[in-house]
């Protein structure tokens, strides 16, 4: 019994420290967008990808959702924000260094939706690892940056949705 009590006390004492230092950020480029339109909405496939993202992150304990102020990024973030009952917070894609510092300071699980030219750049700032650029035709990348006891670890996933074209 004594051993059990000491083990519980040890877990309780270490848990708050671990919880405050460990968090995960998920970064994606917006889903498929309609072509040749200023501030385009998502295509049907893009809407399906956004819904799939919400399903994939349903157990990720997301506490914040961030998006640039464009229709395609907001629409990509919306299923997660709706599922988690969170407001979408806008960020400026021109101030990625400041935004990366804010995310590290907040230390909470979050989804960040950006663009093909900013998502790899922000991921690199957060993870301190080289991240390859993505093309205008790539929508399936899901970047996971885990912070464990102050150190970052980057994992790259591919969303399984395929919309007709390989």
MIZADO-996669 format. One record per residue (C-alpha): residue in one letter; chain; x, y, z. Coordinates in pm, 1 decimal, padded with zeros to 6 digits. Layout:
# MIZADO-996669
+------+------+----------+----------+----------+
! code ! unit !       px !       py !       pz !
+------+------+----------+----------+----------+
!    A !    A !        X !        Y !        Z !
...
+------+------+----------+----------+----------+
//
This chain:
# MIZADO-996669
+------+------+----------+----------+----------+
! code ! unit !       px !       py !       pz !
+------+------+----------+----------+----------+
!    X !    A !  00000.0 !  00000.0 !  00000.0 !
!    X !    A !  00280.0 !  00241.4 !  00081.1 !
!    X !    A !  00443.1 !  00176.1 ! -00255.0 !
!    X !    A !  00113.3 !  00247.6 ! -00431.2 !
!    X !    A !  00069.7 !  00576.6 ! -00245.4 !
!    X !    A !  00424.5 !  00687.8 ! -00325.8 !
!    X !    A !  00371.6 !  00603.8 ! -00690.2 !
!    X !    A !  00050.7 !  00809.3 ! -00703.4 !
!    X !    A !  00218.7 !  01100.0 ! -00525.2 !
!    X !    A !  00507.6 !  01083.6 ! -00769.7 !
!    X !    A !  00270.8 !  01085.4 ! -01067.1 !
!    X !    A !  00070.4 !  01374.0 ! -00925.6 !
!    X !    A !  00381.9 !  01579.2 ! -00857.6 !
!    X !    A !  00532.7 !  01527.4 ! -01202.2 !
!    X !    A !  00213.3 !  01551.0 ! -01405.7 !
!    X !    A !  00159.4 !  01930.2 ! -01388.6 !
!    X !    A !  00516.5 !  01994.2 ! -01501.0 !
!    X !    A !  00486.2 !  01752.6 ! -01792.9 !
!    X !    A !  00147.7 !  01885.2 ! -01895.9 !
!    X !    A !  00266.9 !  02245.0 ! -01909.8 !
!    X !    A !  00581.9 !  02165.2 ! -02109.8 !
!    X !    A !  00436.1 !  01914.2 ! -02355.8 !
!    X !    A !  00212.8 !  02020.9 ! -02642.2 !
!    X !    A !  00161.1 !  01948.3 ! -03010.1 !
!    X !    A !  00107.1 !  02176.1 ! -03306.8 !
!    X !    A ! -00053.8 !  02056.6 ! -03629.6 !
!    X !    A !  00012.4 !  02258.9 ! -03943.1 !
!    X !    A ! -00157.5 !  02222.8 ! -04280.5 !
!    X !    A ! -00188.0 !  02411.9 ! -04599.9 !
!    X !    A ! -00547.9 !  02501.9 ! -04684.9 !
!    X !    A ! -00741.2 !  02231.7 ! -04869.7 !
!    X !    A ! -00811.6 !  02228.4 ! -05244.4 !
!    X !    A ! -00931.4 !  02564.7 ! -05371.2 !
!    X !    A ! -01126.7 !  02673.6 ! -05674.8 !
!    X !    A ! -00910.1 !  02809.3 ! -05955.2 !
!    X !    A ! -00890.8 !  03154.4 ! -06111.0 !
!    X !    A ! -01091.4 !  03333.8 ! -05842.0 !
!    X !    A ! -00970.8 !  03604.5 ! -05606.1 !
!    X !    A ! -00988.1 !  03473.5 ! -05246.8 !
!    X !    A ! -01126.7 !  03139.7 ! -05371.4 !
!    X !    A ! -01351.9 !  02906.1 ! -05174.7 !
!    X !    A ! -01275.2 !  02536.9 ! -05134.9 !
!    X !    A ! -01374.2 !  02283.3 ! -05396.4 !
!    X !    A ! -01595.3 !  01987.2 ! -05300.1 !
!    X !    A ! -01276.6 !  01784.3 ! -05256.4 !
!    X !    A ! -01132.8 !  02060.0 ! -05036.3 !
!    X !    A ! -01440.9 !  02052.6 ! -04815.8 !
!    X !    A ! -01402.2 !  01673.6 ! -04783.3 !
!    X !    A ! -01034.9 !  01716.8 ! -04691.1 !
!    X !    A ! -01122.8 !  01976.0 ! -04424.7 !
!    X !    A ! -01380.8 !  01735.3 ! -04278.4 !
!    X !    A ! -01126.2 !  01453.9 ! -04286.9 !
!    X !    A ! -00877.4 !  01674.4 ! -04101.6 !
!    X !    A ! -01134.2 !  01728.3 ! -03825.7 !
!    X !    A ! -01179.0 !  01351.6 ! -03799.1 !
!    X !    A ! -00802.8 !  01290.8 ! -03792.8 !
!    X !    A ! -00756.4 !  01546.8 ! -03514.7 !
!    X !    A ! -01067.1 !  01448.8 ! -03316.0 !
!    X !    A ! -00858.3 !  01295.1 ! -03036.2 !
!    X !    A ! -00571.9 !  01548.6 ! -03047.7 !
!    X !    A ! -00712.4 !  01767.8 ! -02767.8 !
!    X !    A ! -00694.0 !  02083.4 ! -02981.0 !
!    X !    A ! -00721.0 !  02398.2 ! -02767.6 !
!    X !    A ! -00667.5 !  02666.3 ! -03036.3 !
!    X !    A ! -00728.5 !  02700.0 ! -03409.1 !
!    X !    A ! -00536.1 !  02955.0 ! -03616.4 !
!    X !    A ! -00584.6 !  03059.1 ! -03976.7 !
!    X !    A ! -00487.1 !  03335.8 ! -04212.1 !
!    X !    A ! -00774.4 !  03565.0 ! -04305.4 !
!    X !    A ! -00862.0 !  03402.7 ! -04639.2 !
!    X !    A ! -01177.1 !  03213.4 ! -04728.7 !
!    X !    A ! -00986.0 !  02893.0 ! -04820.9 !
!    X !    A ! -00787.9 !  02879.0 ! -04494.9 !
!    X !    A ! -01084.4 !  02969.6 ! -04275.7 !
!    X !    A ! -01295.3 !  02701.4 ! -04448.2 !
!    X !    A ! -01020.2 !  02444.2 ! -04392.5 !
!    X !    A ! -01004.4 !  02530.5 ! -04021.1 !
!    X !    A ! -01380.5 !  02548.1 ! -03969.5 !
!    X !    A ! -01461.3 !  02175.2 ! -03920.2 !
!    X !    A ! -01199.1 !  02147.7 ! -03643.9 !
!    X !    A ! -01308.9 !  02472.3 ! -03478.4 !
!    X !    A ! -01674.4 !  02364.7 ! -03495.9 !
!    X !    A ! -01604.4 !  02017.6 ! -03357.9 !
!    X !    A ! -01400.6 !  02159.5 ! -03069.0 !
!    X !    A ! -01627.0 !  02464.5 ! -03020.7 !
!    X !    A ! -01332.6 !  02703.3 ! -03063.3 !
!    X !    A ! -01313.1 !  03038.9 ! -03237.5 !
!    X !    A ! -01068.0 !  03063.8 ! -03526.1 !
!    X !    A ! -00791.3 !  03311.7 ! -03443.3 !
!    X !    A ! -00636.4 !  03493.8 ! -03738.2 !
!    X !    A ! -00261.5 !  03537.1 ! -03780.4 !
!    X !    A ! -00054.1 !  03738.5 ! -04023.6 !
!    X !    A !  00142.0 !  03513.9 ! -04264.9 !
!    X !    A !  00390.3 !  03799.5 ! -04308.8 !
!    X !    A !  00493.0 !  03776.9 ! -03941.2 !
!    X !    A !  00579.1 !  03407.8 ! -03905.8 !
!    X !    A !  00872.9 !  03453.8 ! -03667.7 !
!    X !    A !  00660.0 !  03645.6 ! -03416.6 !
!    X !    A !  00374.9 !  03396.9 ! -03458.8 !
!    X !    A !  00607.1 !  03099.3 ! -03397.9 !
!    X !    A !  00722.9 !  03258.7 ! -03072.0 !
!    X !    A !  00361.3 !  03312.4 ! -02964.9 !
!    X !    A !  00275.6 !  02947.2 ! -03035.7 !
!    X !    A !  00574.2 !  02826.7 ! -02833.3 !
!    X !    A !  00483.1 !  03061.9 ! -02549.3 !
!    X !    A !  00119.7 !  02947.6 ! -02534.5 !
!    X !    A !  00220.4 !  02579.7 ! -02503.1 !
!    X !    A ! -00113.1 !  02434.8 ! -02611.6 !
!    X !    A ! -00225.5 !  02186.7 ! -02872.5 !
!    X !    A ! -00327.7 !  02379.2 ! -03181.6 !
!    X !    A ! -00414.2 !  02358.4 ! -03550.1 !
!    X !    A ! -00255.2 !  02618.1 ! -03777.8 !
!    X !    A ! -00386.1 !  02654.1 ! -04134.4 !
!    X !    A ! -00173.2 !  02840.3 ! -04384.8 !
!    X !    A ! -00052.4 !  02835.7 ! -04743.5 !
!    X !    A !  00191.1 !  02643.2 ! -04963.2 !
!    X !    A !  00453.9 !  02915.4 ! -04924.9 !
!    X !    A !  00411.7 !  02972.8 ! -04548.0 !
!    X !    A !  00324.1 !  02638.5 ! -04386.8 !
!    X !    A !  00665.0 !  02473.8 ! -04449.7 !
!    X !    A !  00837.9 !  02796.3 ! -04343.5 !
!    X !    A !  00642.6 !  02815.4 ! -04015.1 !
!    X !    A !  00699.4 !  02444.2 ! -03953.2 !
!    X !    A !  01073.0 !  02498.9 ! -03996.6 !
!    X !    A !  01070.2 !  02790.4 ! -03750.9 !
!    X !    A !  00885.2 !  02581.3 ! -03491.7 !
!    X !    A !  01079.9 !  02257.3 ! -03532.0 !
!    X !    A !  01428.2 !  02397.4 ! -03604.3 !
!    X !    A !  01451.6 !  02137.7 ! -03882.1 !
!    X !    A !  01478.7 !  02176.0 ! -04258.3 !
!    X !    A !  01134.6 !  02144.6 ! -04419.4 !
!    X !    A !  01094.9 !  02099.5 ! -04794.6 !
!    X !    A !  00879.3 !  02341.5 ! -04989.3 !
!    X !    A !  00543.7 !  02218.6 ! -05116.4 !
!    X !    A !  00396.8 !  02290.4 ! -05456.4 !
!    X !    A !  00070.4 !  02456.3 ! -05548.6 !
!    X !    A ! -00069.9 !  02108.8 ! -05621.2 !
!    X !    A !  00011.7 !  01952.4 ! -05282.6 !
!    X !    A ! -00267.6 !  01954.6 ! -05026.3 !
!    X !    A ! -00216.3 !  01629.4 ! -04835.3 !
!    X !    A !  00071.2 !  01727.9 ! -04601.5 !
!    X !    A !  00003.2 !  01735.1 ! -04228.2 !
!    X !    A !  00295.4 !  01852.8 ! -04016.2 !
!    X !    A !  00304.3 !  01756.0 ! -03649.3 !
!    X !    A !  00546.8 !  01942.1 ! -03424.1 !
!    X !    A !  00557.8 !  01792.5 ! -03075.4 !
!    X !    A !  00722.1 !  01980.0 ! -02792.2 !
!    X !    A !  00837.8 !  01739.5 ! -02523.0 !
!    X !    A !  01019.5 !  01890.0 ! -02226.0 !
!    X !    A !  01114.7 !  02192.3 ! -02435.1 !
!    X !    A !  01248.2 !  02001.3 ! -02737.5 !
!    X !    A !  01069.5 !  01981.7 ! -03070.3 !
!    X !    A !  01011.8 !  01673.7 ! -03281.1 !
!    X !    A !  00874.8 !  01694.7 ! -03635.3 !
!    X !    A !  00663.1 !  01423.6 ! -03798.3 !
!    X !    A !  00518.4 !  01452.6 ! -04147.4 !
!    X !    A !  00192.8 !  01276.9 ! -04235.9 !
!    X !    A ! -00003.0 !  01247.4 ! -04559.9 !
!    X !    A ! -00379.2 !  01282.0 ! -04538.9 !
!    X !    A ! -00524.8 !  00973.1 ! -04706.4 !
!    X !    A ! -00788.2 !  01154.2 ! -04916.1 !
!    X !    A ! -00740.4 !  01135.8 ! -05291.0 !
!    X !    A ! -00975.9 !  01330.5 ! -05515.8 !
!    X !    A ! -00975.1 !  01171.9 ! -05857.0 !
!    X !    A ! -00641.4 !  01307.7 ! -05981.5 !
!    X !    A ! -00323.7 !  01131.4 ! -05866.7 !
+------+------+----------+----------+----------+
//
